[in-house]
């Protein structure tokens, strides 16, 4: 019974980490589109109202996806410590959670500034890259954990 619970926790951690990576990919793409076409000055002229309306809807999607990623990062953090994983998996789960929180803070500050604060925009985008790397490395170490063996005395 205990083995089955551990297997289910392992599957849940794999699935939630994979979903975070997929959502982070979509989050990065939607963030770039919003920034390039809706926020930055000097964007393409003559955009249709339908295109601009679509970008506003994309901005709402971007915000909702950010909340989902935040919730999943908490779930991944809990699952990494409940299931008996290596310290590497736990480390990258903690880093992923912290960096995701930094991305959320950057997004909040950017929106609060009226889309003017470029430092918050940079923080948000850099934290996105960091979260992507942290969760990818967590997934890597869930698959393979290095073992350090002492050197043999005969060689």
N, C-alpha and C positions, 0 to 999 in steps of 0.2 A: 504494500500500500504506500509506504513512504517513498519507494522508488518511482511509483506512478505520479505522485505529487511533484517530485523533483523534475520528472520528465515534462509534466505539464507546465511547471514554472519555467523550464528551459525553453519550451516552445513559445510561451507567452513573451519571454524576453527577446527571442529571435524575431518574432513577428512584430512586436512593438518597435524594436530598433529598425527593422526593415521599413516599416511604415513611416517612421520619423525620417529616414533617409529619402524615401520617395516624396514625402511632403516638403522636405527641405529643398529638394530639386525644383519642385513646382513653386515653392516660395521664392527661391532665387530668381527664377524666370519671371514670375509675376512682378516681383520688386523691380527688376530691371526695366520691364515694359512701363510700369507706372512712373519710374524715375525719368526715363528718357523721353517719354511722350507727354506726360502730364505735369511733371514737377519742374524739370530743368528749363531755364529760359533759353530761347533760341531754338526751340524744337521746330519740327516741320510745320510750315504754314499751310493753312487751308485744310485742316483736318475736319472731317464731317462731324456733325453733331452725334451721329450714330456711333462713330469711332470713339469720341470723347465720352459718351454715355457708357460705352462698353468698358472704357478704362476706369470709370468711376465704379462700375460693378466689379471690376477686377481688384480695385482697391479694397472693397468690402470683402471679397474673397481672401485677399492677402491678410487682412486683419483677423478674420475667422480662422484661417489656417494657422496663424501665429498662436492663437489661443489653444488650438488643438495640439500643436507641437509642444506648447508649454505643459499642457496636461500630460501628454505622452512622455515628456522628459521626466516628470515626477514619477510616473508609473515605471519607467525604465530604471530610475534610481532605486525605487523600492524593490523591484524584482532582482536587481543586481546584488542587493544585500540579503534578500531572503533566500535566494538560491545559492548553493555553495559554488561560487565562481572564484576565479583567481583574483589576485589583487589588481592585475592589469585591467580586467573587465570592470571592477569596481572603480578604479581610478578614472577610467575614461567615461564611466557613467556619471561620476561626480563632476568631471570637467565639462561634459556635455550639458549637464543641468546648469552649471554656473554660466557657461558661455551662452546658453539659450536665454537665461535671465538677463544677461548683458545685451543681447540682441533685442529683447523685449523693451528694456530700458531705453535703448537707442531709438527704437521705433516710437515709443511714447514721447520722448523728448523732441523727436523730429516733427511729429504731428502737432505737439503742443506749441512748437515755435512757428506754426503756420507754414510748414514746409520750407523754412528758410535756413535752419541751422545745419550747415554742411558737416560739422563735426559729428552730430548725432547720426546723420546719414552714413558717414564713414564708419562710425562705431557699429551701426546696425549691419552694414555689409561685411565688415571684417569679422564680426561675431558670427555671422552666417557661415563664413568659410571655416572658422574655428569649430563651430558646432558640427558641421559636415565632417571635418577631419576627426573630431573626437568620436562621433558615433560610428564612423567607418572603422576606426582603429578598435573600438569596442567590439564591433562585429568580427574583425580579424582575430582578436584575441579570444573570442568565444569559440573560434574554430581551432585555434592552435595556441597553446601557451608554452613559451620556451622553458626548458628545464636546464638548470645549470648543474652539471656533474663535476665533482672534484676530479682533478687530473689523477690518473693512475700512477702509482709509485714506480712501476716497472718500466715506464717509457720516458 
